[in-house]
């Protein structure tokens, strides 16, 4: 079993930055991919970014060039650095860990961007 805890969300103005963190606990050795999703009210949950166990990363087109995902296995943490935030980035951001045989979600952290 793996537990994930997100933090770092908050309220910022457009153009601002935030860094989200996701700390894993439990059977963390099983994790090979870490993923960020987000969900705005009334919308479906959407993929934001992912990082593999080898450090390779992917991004949704909507955040490409603005967000950076990274991981520090020694700290059991994955990060999402968000720059040039837009109103459309407002959402609950969730951390998703991939293990053999299943996935594990965090509780989410709220990001609100206003002009």
N, C-alpha and C positions, 0 to 999 in steps of 0.2 A: 504494500500500500504506500502511496505517495500523497503528501499533502503540500499544497502550494499556497503561498500567501503573497498577494500583491500589495504594493504600497507606492507612494509617490504621486498619486493623482492630486488634483486640485483645480483651482480656477485661475485662468490666465487670460490676458488680452490677445487678440490676434497678433501674430508675429512673435509671440513669446515661446518659451521652451519649458519642457518638463522632462524629467527622467523617471521612468517607472522601473520598479524592481519587483522581482518575483523570487522569493526564497523557497527552496524545496526542502522538505524533511521526510523522514521515513526511509523507504527502500530506494534511495536516490540513485543507487548504482544502476538501476534498470533504465534510467532516462537516456534517450539517445537523440531525440528531437525536442526542441522547445519552441512553442508557438504563441504568438499574441493574436487574440481576436478582440473585436469590439462590437458593441451593440448599442445603437441609439434607440430612443423610445419610438415604438411603432415600426421599427425596421428589423430585418433579420440580422442575426449575428454574422459578421463578415471577417474574413481573414485579413490580418494586418501584416504580419511578418513571421518568419520562422528561421531558426538556426539549427543546423545539424550538429551531431556530435563531433564532426570534423571541423566545425567552425564556419562552414559555408552557409550563407544567408540568402533569403529570398524576401521580396516585398511586394505588397499590393501596389498596383499602378498609382493609386490615389496618394500613397505616402512615399513613393520612390523618390530619393534625393533629399527628403526631409527627415525621415526617421532612420535610426541606426540601431540594429539589434546586436547584442553581444552577450557572452556568457563567461562566467568565472566559476569553473567547476570546483575549485578549491573552496569557494564561498557558497557553493550550491545555489548560485544566483544567476538569473538571466535579467538583462536590462533592456529597456527600450528608450533610447534617447529621441525625443521628439522636438524638432526645431520648426520654426516658421508655422506655428500652429494656426489653423483656420477654424472658423465656426463649424465647418463640416466635420471636424475631428472630434467634436463633442460626443461622448459616448461613455459607456462603462467598458473598461478594458479588462480583459480576462487573460490569464496565463494558462496555457495548456501544455502539459507534459506528456510525452509519448513514451510508453514502456512496452516491453514485450507483453502482448495480451490485452492491452487496454490503454486508455487515456485518462488523465487526471486534470480536473479544473480547479483553479483558484476561485476565491469568492468575488473577485473583481475590485477595481479601483476606479473611481469616477474622475473623468476629465471633462472640464467645462471651459469652453473658449468663447469669449464675448468680444465685441468690438468696442 
